[in-house]
Amino acid sequence: MNIHAINFISPIIVVELCHQDGRKYERISLPGVVGGRLTIYHHSNIPFWGTAEQARERLINPSDAVQDTTNYLESDAKTMCPGVRVESGPMSRHGKYGTATMASSAGVLLRSVDDGPRLTVSNHAFLGTDEVYHPSPQAAGLCIGQITERFEHLDIALVELSPSSSFTNSEYFQAQTPTRLLRSNQVSENVWCSLDGMTTGLAFMRVVGVRMRDAQRLPGVAIPCTDFMVENILEFIAPAGGRIRDGVCGAPIVVDDGQDGGVVGFFQLEAQDSDWALSPCLDDLLDRGWVLD
């Protein structure tokens, strides 16, 4: 049996089997119960999370036309915070964005013993550049910092902000304020979380399970356990019965139960209109010495 990933979704286990290795599995040839839990298997060229359907049809379909393009450095607060809009390029002189420009939501400010403060952003939104921008009517745009390090397997990039770019973790719009990063073994099943992205506003998620899949560890980090990467499986509940929209990627997912404030991970958009999301756990960041600033 060649395993690609294991999903622990209480009360069952879903095992994703590698499809391109040429193996075939006869019916009832694999154990149906593992560790006392009902176990099912997915063996297909279509990814398991690509086949997961919505639990129910949405009654309200929010418009995609409204996004938060505020320059928060010029607002009364004079500072940015988690969930503000960050971009991979400036606006054109006509007030439009280039076709190659991507926009996403800012994460949190981190620090380590060796490096100064760094802002987390979604790595895939900045593949063609190390420059990070914030909305501005200036012709040249407003570059707020430079990417100094990338964690590709976590889809996280770290940004060194310019001296004039202020950022605080003490406010997160209507979502729970982040207070610390959580390891995978610190995240409880069925815990409620909140996030606030620049295309969704306030939204809630529930941790419903854990997924383990094969992944390469970061160079220089010795972890005496497994070659699998751990991801949280979350059920997404959008505001007012809405849906997930592009641009929320990178927003921190913060434990809301009991106003805990622990950061479970950063949002990744798996599939449009899906009720499910996968978010890599933050153990590798913590092992590198990064903590909330």
Secondary structure, DSSP 8 states (H G I E B T S, - for coil): --EEEEEEETTEEEEEE-STT-----TT-S-SEETTEEEEEE-SSS-HHHH---SS--S----SS------GGGSTT-SB-TT-EEESS-B-TTS-B-TT--EEE---EEE-SSS--EEEEEGGGGTT-SEEEE--SSTT-EEEEEEEEEEGGGTEEEEEE-TT--B-SS--TTS----EE--GGG--TT-EEEEEETTTEEEEEEEEEEEEEE----TT---SS-SEEEEEEEEEE-GGG----TT-TT-EEEE-GGG--EEEEE----STT-SEEEEE-SHHHHHTT-EE-
